Amino acid sequence: MTTSSKATRTNISSGGAYESVFGYSRAVRAGEDVHVSGTCAPQGHEKSDAYTQARAVLDIVEKALADAGATFGDVVRTVVYLRDIADADEVARAHLERFDKVRPASTLVQVTSMLRPWQRVEIETYAKVGAAP
């Protein structure tokens, strides 16, 4: 006999314009798993450097995690996308500021473009509620 349990799913919206255009949620919590969509710096950061943009991204991620009942301490994985690999050290500095004690698994890759030409970094985040060290 097999049993199945269906995890409770909660979609978290940030109110971003593309959520309804693209058909996605800023984050989804399914059971104890939280998936935060790839997040870029918002309007107002057009002239910001990669470090400042990464900090802005992580502020948005922090709110999405909180709305899902999670914290940075629960993060088990991040994926960082950079338009210019030369920005890696600055983005790593912002990442370290938030995740130094957590040390999630992480991947960093360079991509050719993002939604807006001024965006320099995008970060996906995966958390497991209760995984905080």
N, CA and C atoms as an extended XYZ file, in Angstrom:
399
Properties=species:S:1:pos:R:3:atomname:S:1:resname:S:1:resid:I:1 pbc="F F F"
N         0.833       -1.153        0.000 N   MET     1
C         0.000        0.000        0.000 CA  MET     1
C         0.896        1.241        0.000 C   MET     1
N         0.528        2.219       -0.788 N   THR     2
C         1.265        3.471       -0.794 CA  THR     2
C         0.382        4.560       -0.207 C   THR     2
N         1.027        5.435        0.470 N   THR     3
C         0.299        6.578        1.003 CA  THR     3
C         0.899        7.824        0.386 C   THR     3
N         0.084        8.806        0.260 N   SER     4
C         0.602       10.059       -0.263 CA  SER     4
C         0.092       11.187        0.611 C   SER     4
N         0.941       12.151        0.780 N   SER     5
C         0.516       13.341        1.494 CA  SER     5
C         0.733       14.519        0.571 C   SER     5
N        -0.230       15.345        0.521 N   LYS     6
C        -0.137       16.513       -0.339 CA  LYS     6
C         0.312       17.699        0.515 C   LYS     6
N         1.457       18.261        0.181 N   ALA     7
C         1.977       19.402        0.928 CA  ALA     7
C         1.089       20.616        0.669 C   ALA     7
N         0.865       21.378        1.700 N   THR     8
C         0.120       22.615        1.545 CA  THR     8
C         0.962       23.598        0.745 C   THR     8
N         0.336       24.233       -0.229 N   ARG     9
C         1.037       25.165       -1.100 CA  ARG     9
C         0.524       26.573       -0.840 C   ARG     9
N         1.461       27.501       -0.730 N   THR    10
C         1.124       28.911       -0.578 CA  THR    10
C         1.933       29.698       -1.593 C   THR    10
N         1.254       30.471       -2.418 N   ASN    11
C         1.926       31.365       -3.362 CA  ASN    11
C         2.080       32.726       -2.698 C   ASN    11
N         3.274       33.298       -2.808 N   ILE    12
C         3.558       34.606       -2.225 CA  ILE    12
C         3.810       35.588       -3.365 C   ILE    12
N         3.048       36.669       -3.371 N   SER    13
C         3.179       37.690       -4.404 CA  SER    13
C         3.928       38.886       -3.845 C   SER    13
N         4.720       39.513       -4.696 N   SER    14
C         5.365       40.765       -4.310 CA  SER    14
C         4.628       41.946       -4.924 C   SER    14
N         3.643       41.655       -5.759 N   GLY    15
C         2.920       42.714       -6.442 CA  GLY    15
C         3.638       43.221       -7.675 C   GLY    15
N         4.717       42.542       -8.054 N   GLY    16
C         5.473       42.953       -9.242 CA  GLY    16
C         4.646       42.851      -10.511 C   GLY    16
N         4.872       43.774      -11.425 N   ALA    17
C         4.095       43.847      -12.663 CA  ALA    17
C         4.182       42.571      -13.496 C   ALA    17
N         5.314       41.905      -13.487 N   TYR    18
C         5.489       40.742      -14.348 CA  TYR    18
C         4.844       39.474      -13.794 C   TYR    18
N         4.451       39.487      -12.532 N   GLU    19
C         3.821       38.295      -11.972 CA  GLU    19
C         2.559       37.908      -12.747 C   GLU    19
N         1.721       38.893      -13.048 N   SER    20
C         0.493       38.583      -13.785 CA  SER    20
C         0.738       38.448      -15.282 C   SER    20
N         1.761       39.088      -15.800 N   VAL    21
C         2.080       38.989      -17.225 CA  VAL    21
C         2.715       37.638      -17.538 C   VAL    21
N         3.614       37.199      -16.686 N   PHE    22
C         4.393       35.982      -16.914 CA  PHE    22
C         3.747       34.757      -16.279 C   PHE    22
N         2.914       34.982      -15.261 N   GLY    23
C         2.244       33.873      -14.588 CA  GLY    23
C         3.135       33.184      -13.580 C   GLY    23
N         3.724       33.944      -12.659 N   TYR    24
C         4.584       33.349      -11.635 CA  TYR    24
C         4.335       34.026      -10.303 C   TYR    24
N         4.892       33.472       -9.247 N   SER    25
C         4.840       34.044       -7.912 CA  SER    25
C         6.259       34.412       -7.480 C   SER    25
N         6.397       35.430       -6.639 N   ARG    26
C         7.714       35.787       -6.113 CA  ARG    26
C         8.299       34.597       -5.371 C   ARG    26
N         7.432       33.885       -4.619 N   ALA    27
C         7.888       32.702       -3.890 CA  ALA    27
C         6.725       31.726       -3.776 C   ALA    27
N         7.078       30.466       -3.582 N   VAL    28
C         6.090       29.419       -3.336 CA  VAL    28
C         6.591       28.603       -2.156 C   VAL    28
N         5.675       28.406       -1.190 N   ARG    29
C         5.988       27.500       -0.090 CA  ARG    29
C         5.140       26.259       -0.284 C   ARG    29
N         5.799       25.117       -0.323 N   ALA    30
C         5.125       23.816       -0.425 CA  ALA    30
C         5.633       22.983        0.747 C   ALA    30
N         4.781       22.781        1.747 N   GLY    31
C         5.227       22.116        2.960 CA  GLY    31
C         6.281       22.967        3.625 C   GLY    31
N         7.452       22.403        3.868 N   GLU    32
C         8.552       23.137        4.506 CA  GLU    32
C         9.517       23.742        3.495 C   GLU    32
N         9.293       23.499        2.200 N   ASP    33
C        10.181       24.010        1.153 CA  ASP    33
C         9.701       25.371        0.664 C   ASP    33
N        10.643       26.303        0.528 N   VAL    34
C        10.336       27.629        0.007 CA  VAL    34
C        11.233       27.886       -1.188 C   VAL    34
N        10.618       28.212       -2.301 N   HIS    35
C        11.335       28.525       -3.542 CA  HIS    35
C        11.084       29.996       -3.856 C   HIS    35
N        12.152       30.793       -3.894 N   VAL    36
C        12.028       32.206       -4.233 CA  VAL    36
C        12.514       32.373       -5.673 C   VAL    36
N        11.654       32.946       -6.493 N   SER    37
C        11.976       33.147       -7.909 CA  SER    37
C        13.238       33.973       -8.081 C   SER    37
N        13.834       33.845       -9.256 N   GLY    38
C        14.961       34.702       -9.592 CA  GLY    38
C        14.563       36.147       -9.379 C   GLY    38
N        15.390       36.877       -8.646 N   THR    39
C        15.058       38.236       -8.231 CA  THR    39
C        16.164       39.191       -8.660 C   THR    39
N        15.751       40.282       -9.297 N   CYS    40
C        16.679       41.334       -9.713 CA  CYS    40
C        16.381       42.605       -8.927 C   CYS    40
N        17.292       43.551       -8.976 N   ALA    41
C        17.071       44.846       -8.332 CA  ALA    41
C        15.908       45.557       -9.026 C   ALA    41
N        15.093       46.276       -8.247 N   PRO    42
C        13.946       46.970       -8.829 CA  PRO    42
C        14.326       48.296       -9.476 C   PRO    42
N        13.352       48.914      -10.136 N   GLN    43
C        13.530       50.257      -10.685 CA  GLN    43
C        14.106       51.146       -9.597 C   GLN    43
N        14.900       52.106       -9.999 N   GLY    44
C        15.565       52.981       -9.048 CA  GLY    44
C        17.022       52.596       -8.849 C   GLY    44
N        17.403       51.425       -9.388 N   HIS    45
C        18.792       50.961       -9.266 CA  HIS    45
C        19.504       50.960      -10.626 C   HIS    45
N        19.003       51.748      -11.548 N   GLU    46
C        19.543       51.766      -12.908 CA  GLU    46
C        21.035       52.111      -12.943 C   GLU    46
N        21.496       52.935      -12.030 N   LYS    47
C        22.905       53.353      -12.039 CA  LYS    47
C        23.698       52.709      -10.910 C   LYS    47
N        23.091       51.755      -10.212 N   SER    48
C        23.764       51.115       -9.083 CA  SER    48
C        24.791       50.103       -9.542 C   SER    48
N        25.845       49.938       -8.726 N   ASP    49
C        26.838       48.912       -9.006 CA  ASP    49
C        26.293       47.536       -8.605 C   ASP    49
N        27.031       46.500       -8.917 N   ALA    50
C        26.572       45.125       -8.681 CA  ALA    50
C        26.377       44.841       -7.195 C   ALA    50
N        27.238       45.387       -6.343 N   TYR    51
C        27.105       45.180       -4.904 CA  TYR    51
C        25.786       45.765       -4.393 C   TYR    51
N        25.499       46.986       -4.772 N   THR    52
C        24.270       47.654       -4.341 CA  THR    52
C        23.048       46.929       -4.875 C   THR    52
N        23.110       46.500       -6.130 N   GLN    53
C        21.995       45.738       -6.686 CA  GLN    53
C        21.805       44.416       -5.942 C   GLN    53
N        22.894       43.728       -5.635 N   ALA    54
C        22.781       42.450       -4.924 CA  ALA    54
C        22.163       42.653       -3.544 C   ALA    54
N        22.534       43.722       -2.856 N   ARG    55
C        21.925       44.014       -1.551 CA  ARG    55
C        20.426       44.270       -1.698 C   ARG    55
N        20.042       45.005       -2.741 N   ALA    56
C        18.618       45.270       -2.987 CA  ALA    56
C        17.875       43.974       -3.279 C   ALA    56
N        18.498       43.107       -4.076 N   VAL    57
C        17.908       41.797       -4.387 CA  VAL    57
C        17.686       41.011       -3.098 C   VAL    57
N        18.698       40.965       -2.257 N   LEU    58
C        18.603       40.176       -1.028 CA  LEU    58
C        17.590       40.762       -0.050 C   LEU    58
N        17.344       42.065       -0.097 N   ASP    59
C        16.271       42.653        0.707 CA  ASP    59
C        14.910       42.129        0.247 C   ASP    59
N        14.720       42.040       -1.067 N   ILE    60
C        13.462       41.513       -1.623 CA  ILE    60
C        13.314       40.044       -1.260 C   ILE    60
N        14.405       39.292       -1.386 N   VAL    61
C        14.388       37.871       -1.038 CA  VAL    61
C        14.045       37.694        0.434 C   VAL    61
N        14.641       38.518        1.300 N   GLU    62
C        14.375       38.413        2.738 CA  GLU    62
C        12.885       38.595        3.041 C   GLU    62
N        12.243       39.563        2.374 N   LYS    63
C        10.817       39.781        2.591 CA  LYS    63
C        10.000       38.590        2.091 C   LYS    63
N        10.355       38.059        0.924 N   ALA    64
C         9.634       36.892        0.393 CA  ALA    64
C         9.772       35.698        1.341 C   ALA    64
N        10.978       35.489        1.849 N   LEU    65
C        11.187       34.400        2.808 CA  LEU    65
C        10.328       34.610        4.049 C   LEU    65
N        10.336       35.825        4.584 N   ALA    66
C         9.549       36.124        5.782 CA  ALA    66
C         8.057       35.891        5.519 C   ALA    66
N         7.581       36.329        4.354 N   ASP    67
C         6.171       36.120        4.005 CA  ASP    67
C         5.827       34.640        3.922 C   ASP    67
N         6.839       33.803        3.657 N   ALA    68
C         6.646       32.353        3.567 CA  ALA    68
C         6.943       31.660        4.894 C   ALA    68
N         7.299       32.437        5.925 N   GLY    69
C         7.589       31.847        7.227 CA  GLY    69
C         9.004       31.320        7.360 C   GLY    69
N         9.931       31.856        6.560 N   ALA    70
C        11.320       31.397        6.575 CA  ALA    70
C        12.245       32.585        6.822 C   ALA    70
N        13.518       32.278        7.031 N   THR    71
C        14.543       33.300        7.226 CA  THR    71
C        15.759       32.945        6.371 C   THR    71
N        16.727       33.846        6.329 N   PHE    72
C        17.981       33.529        5.645 CA  PHE    72
C        18.632       32.292        6.250 C   PHE    72
N        18.438       32.066        7.539 N   GLY    73
C        19.003       30.890        8.185 CA  GLY    73
C        18.472       29.578        7.641 C   GLY    73
N        17.287       29.617        7.036 N   ASP    74
C        16.674       28.409        6.464 CA  ASP    74
C        17.127       28.137        5.030 C   ASP    74
N        17.870       29.067        4.428 N   VAL    75
C        18.268       28.926        3.025 CA  VAL    75
C        19.281       27.796        2.879 C   VAL    75
N        19.002       26.892        1.945 N   VAL    76
C        19.892       25.760        1.694 CA  VAL    76
C        20.607       25.868        0.348 C   VAL    76
N        20.123       26.760       -0.545 N   ARG    77
C        20.741       26.883       -1.862 CA  ARG    77
C        20.437       28.238       -2.462 C   ARG    77
N        21.435       28.806       -3.137 N   THR    78
C        21.217       29.993       -3.957 CA  THR    78
C        21.825       29.742       -5.340 C   THR    78
N        21.256       30.401       -6.332 N   VAL    79
C        21.828       30.416       -7.678 CA  VAL    79
C        21.945       31.884       -8.062 C   VAL    79
N        23.160       32.306       -8.398 N   VAL    80
C        23.441       33.698       -8.712 CA  VAL    80
C        23.785       33.795      -10.192 C   VAL    80
N        23.079       34.692      -10.876 N   TYR    81
C        23.320       34.946      -12.300 CA  TYR    81
C        23.910       36.342      -12.445 C   TYR    81
N        25.026       36.451      -13.156 N   LEU    82
C        25.687       37.732      -13.392 CA  LEU    82
C        25.754       38.021      -14.884 C   LEU    82
N        25.537       39.270      -15.261 N   ARG    83
C        25.747       39.650      -16.653 CA  ARG    83
C        27.229       39.786      -16.957 C   ARG    83
N        28.018       40.189      -15.962 N   ASP    84
C        29.451       40.381      -16.155 CA  ASP    84
C        30.179       39.670      -15.015 C   ASP    84
N        30.945       38.662      -15.352 N   ILE    85
C        31.636       37.871      -14.329 CA  ILE    85
C        32.606       38.733      -13.514 C   ILE    85
N        32.990       39.883      -14.036 N   ALA    86
C        33.855       40.802      -13.294 CA  ALA    86
C        33.159       41.334      -12.035 C   ALA    86
N        31.834       41.214      -11.963 N   ASP    87
C        31.074       41.638      -10.786 CA  ASP    87
C        31.050       40.576       -9.688 C   ASP    87
N        31.663       39.439       -9.914 N   ALA    88
C        31.559       38.308       -8.978 CA  ALA    88
C        32.008       38.673       -7.568 C   ALA    88
N        33.123       39.372       -7.416 N   ASP    89
C        33.621       39.685       -6.071 CA  ASP    89
C        32.653       40.587       -5.310 C   ASP    89
N        32.084       41.575       -5.979 N   GLU    90
C        31.159       42.493       -5.316 CA  GLU    90
C        29.854       41.798       -4.929 C   GLU    90
N        29.352       40.946       -5.798 N   VAL    91
C        28.130       40.205       -5.486 CA  VAL    91
C        28.413       39.181       -4.385 C   VAL    91
N        29.581       38.563       -4.431 N   ALA    92
C        29.966       37.613       -3.382 CA  ALA    92
C        30.025       38.308       -2.024 C   ALA    92
N        30.484       39.540       -2.001 N   ARG    93
C        30.549       40.292       -0.740 CA  ARG    93
C        29.148       40.488       -0.157 C   ARG    93
N        28.185       40.862       -0.991 N   ALA    94
C        26.803       41.038       -0.524 CA  ALA    94
C        26.213       39.701       -0.070 C   ALA    94
N        26.509       38.633       -0.807 N   HIS    95
C        26.021       37.289       -0.471 CA  HIS    95
C        26.597       36.852        0.882 C   HIS    95
N        27.890       37.066        1.065 N   LEU    96
C        28.550       36.691        2.315 CA  LEU    96
C        27.958       37.437        3.511 C   LEU    96
N        27.628       38.713        3.333 N   GLU    97
C        27.050       39.493        4.423 CA  GLU    97
C        25.772       38.849        4.960 C   GLU    97
N        24.996       38.230        4.101 N   ARG    98
C        23.730       37.621        4.518 CA  ARG    98
C        23.866       36.146        4.880 C   ARG    98
N        24.833       35.462        4.287 N   PHE    99
C        24.880       34.001        4.413 CA  PHE    99
C        26.147       33.451        5.062 C   PHE    99
N        26.983       34.292        5.662 N   ASP   100
C        28.247       33.825        6.221 CA  ASP   100
C        28.066       32.705        7.234 C   ASP   100
N        27.088       32.822        8.108 N   LYS   101
C        26.879       31.792        9.136 CA  LYS   101
C        26.055       30.618        8.617 C   LYS   101
N        25.369       30.802        7.486 N   VAL   102
C        24.461       29.775        6.947 CA  VAL   102
C        25.184       28.855        5.963 C   VAL   102
N        25.960       29.449        5.077 N   ARG   103
C        26.732       28.731        4.061 CA  ARG   103
C        25.874       27.782        3.215 C   ARG   103
N        24.873       28.322        2.494 N   PRO   104
C        24.083       27.451        1.634 CA  PRO   104
C        24.912       26.954        0.447 C   PRO   104
N        24.471       25.868       -0.160 N   ALA   105
C        25.056       25.465       -1.444 CA  ALA   105
C        24.767       26.610       -2.419 C   ALA   105
N        25.692       26.898       -3.315 N   SER   106
C        25.484       28.029       -4.213 CA  SER   106
C        26.170       27.801       -5.547 C   SER   106
N        25.561       28.354       -6.569 N   THR   107
C        26.109       28.310       -7.919 CA  THR   107
C        26.138       29.731       -8.450 C   THR   107
N        27.198       30.094       -9.156 N   LEU   108
C        27.312       31.396       -9.786 CA  LEU   108
C        27.608       31.179      -11.263 C   LEU   108
N        26.809       31.793      -12.117 N   VAL   109
C        27.009       31.657      -13.560 CA  VAL   109
C        26.877       33.018      -14.233 C   VAL   109
N        27.534       33.153      -15.369 N   GLN   110
C        27.403       34.363      -16.170 CA  GLN   110
C        26.356       34.101      -17.258 C   GLN   110
N        25.500       35.098      -17.485 N   VAL   111
C        24.485       35.021      -18.534 CA  VAL   111
C        24.676       36.205      -19.482 C   VAL   111
N        24.053       36.142      -20.632 N   THR   112
C        24.262       37.204      -21.615 CA  THR   112
C        23.361       38.408      -21.405 C   THR   112
N        22.194       38.217      -20.797 N   SER   113
C        21.310       39.360      -20.596 CA  SER   113
C        20.304       39.070      -19.489 C   SER   113
N        19.613       40.125      -19.088 N   MET   114
C        18.526       40.034      -18.114 CA  MET   114
C        17.362       40.833      -18.674 C   MET   114
N        16.265       40.848      -17.936 N   LEU   115
C        15.056       41.508      -18.424 CA  LEU   115
C        15.302       42.971      -18.789 C   LEU   115
N        15.986       43.690      -17.928 N   ARG   116
C        16.301       45.089      -18.196 CA  ARG   116
C        17.815       45.216      -18.393 C   ARG   116
N        18.254       45.993      -19.359 N   PRO   117
C        19.682       46.041      -19.676 CA  PRO   117
C        20.566       46.551      -18.548 C   PRO   117
N        20.034       47.295      -17.606 N   TRP   118
C        20.842       47.825      -16.500 CA  TRP   118
C        20.983       46.841      -15.337 C   TRP   118
N        20.200       45.774      -15.329 N   GLN   119
C        20.284       44.808      -14.236 CA  GLN   119
C        21.559       43.988      -14.367 C   GLN   119
N        22.268       43.842      -13.252 N   ARG   120
C        23.574       43.182      -13.253 CA  ARG   120
C        23.562       41.811      -12.594 C   ARG   120
N        22.580       41.564      -11.710 N   VAL   121
C        22.575       40.324      -10.933 CA  VAL   121
C        21.137       39.859      -10.708 C   VAL   121
N        20.964       38.551      -10.709 N   GLU   122
C        19.689       37.919      -10.372 CA  GLU   122
C        20.009       36.747       -9.446 C   GLU   122
N        19.185       36.576       -8.408 N   ILE   123
C        19.439       35.522       -7.429 CA  ILE   123
C        18.178       34.696       -7.201 C   ILE   123
N        18.299       33.369       -7.322 N   GLU   124
C        17.245       32.427       -6.934 CA  GLU   124
C        17.610       31.889       -5.551 C   GLU   124
N        16.600       31.605       -4.750 N   THR   125
C        16.860       31.152       -3.389 CA  THR   125
C        15.928       29.995       -3.033 C   THR   125
N        16.469       28.991       -2.380 N   TYR   126
C        15.696       27.821       -1.934 CA  TYR   126
C        15.929       27.642       -0.443 C   TYR   126
N        14.834       27.471        0.302 N   ALA   127
C        14.941       27.330        1.763 CA  ALA   127
C        14.110       26.136        2.234 C   ALA   127
N        14.467       25.628        3.386 N   LYS   128
C        13.716       24.576        4.063 CA  LYS   128
C        13.439       25.097        5.458 C   LYS   128
N        12.161       25.384        5.734 N   VAL   129
C        11.798       25.941        7.037 CA  VAL   129
C        12.247       24.974        8.130 C   VAL   129
N        12.961       25.524        9.091 N   GLY   130
C        13.483       24.722       10.186 CA  GLY   130
C        14.915       24.261        9.984 C   GLY   130
N        15.515       24.625        8.857 N   ALA   131
C        16.882       24.185        8.564 CA  ALA   131
C        17.943       25.107        9.130 C   ALA   131
N        17.536       26.189        9.793 N   ALA   132
C        18.512       27.158       10.304 CA  ALA   132
C        19.509       26.471       11.232 C   ALA   132
N        20.795       26.833       11.081 N   PRO   133
C        21.831       26.219       11.934 CA  PRO   133
C        21.664       26.610       13.398 C   PRO   133
